[in-house]
């Protein structure tokens, strides 16, 4: 069984310190939602308030239409998986998974059925008699997830569950979580600061920054149409390039935006008449910039550092005005530091942000 979750105008304060400020969010039943943001943005605090581990200063939280923010954690119908696993070291895997059910007096045969079913789902049936110290990090994480599954909650809450794993194991466990969500069809909320986890797992990403929600959208929505400069710089590796706007003017093709480094760029942006370009920035991702190899004229860029990643190379360069720019080149490229390149950019791939950091819309949006 899965549940919808409604967060309405939730604020969290510790004395005079505001940690979350008027947060509202709707999560559909069966949806996999990721809270993504830098350390200190409030994402874990929001998750803990849903779980009942933190009090709500103001606002309400509802699960399947019933208000739960006044209920103790055990009555909310949710299960939490912690970053630290929080397994009892003196208990076996089976005992760790069954302990919570025993505490509420569930019949022994029902406990046995649930534990075996969860162990089969997670492929840890052969580990049931082992203790945590005999398990790898990935196996411990599966046990922590199994302990949540046996409760048959309305929603699963994951607080940075992969951060203690090495890179290879994180990748495998990420795939297992996606498969688990597909099998169970349960509502899942996952907290992380890792954008790869967010992009690969989420139905929707909630990007948080400085106590607020910056943007909510599908992974490709937030990547291709960032609502703010913060989102544009936080999502994507390498981060989006930003260039200071020196002026703009309307043309028959749309808005012509000028920067000292790239010159005038024809774009499809719409900007209200009389709006001052002061403080605005033009953004473009590395993969939307082409290194010209056929002698075609373009914008000169001097390579400073080249990162070779196998399938692609990232060229960190400088334009003639001193602006820094990261460009993506073919993985077989022979570009080296000190080379002078000619580049061009897709005019339809630019993003424009005002002095307040908000993105401008395009014609037709």
Secondary structure, DSSP 8 states (H G I E B T S, - for coil): ----EEEEEEEEEETTEEEEEEEEEEE-TT-EEEEEE-TTSSHHHHHHHHHTSS--SEEEEEETTEE-TTS-GGGSSEEEE-TT----TTSBHHHHHHHHHHHTT--HHHHHHHHHHHHHHHT-GGGTT-BGGGS-HHHHHHHHHHHHHTTT-SEEEEESTTTTS-HHHHHHHHHHHHHHHHHH--EEEEEES-HHHHHHH-SEEEEEETTEEEEEE-HHHHHHS-SBHHHHHHSSSS--EEEEEEEEEEETTEEEEEETTTEEEE--B---TT---TT-EEEE-GGGEEE--SS---EEEEEEEEEE-SSEEEEEEEETTS-EEEEEEETT----TT-EEEEEE-GGG-EEE-TTSBB--BTT-
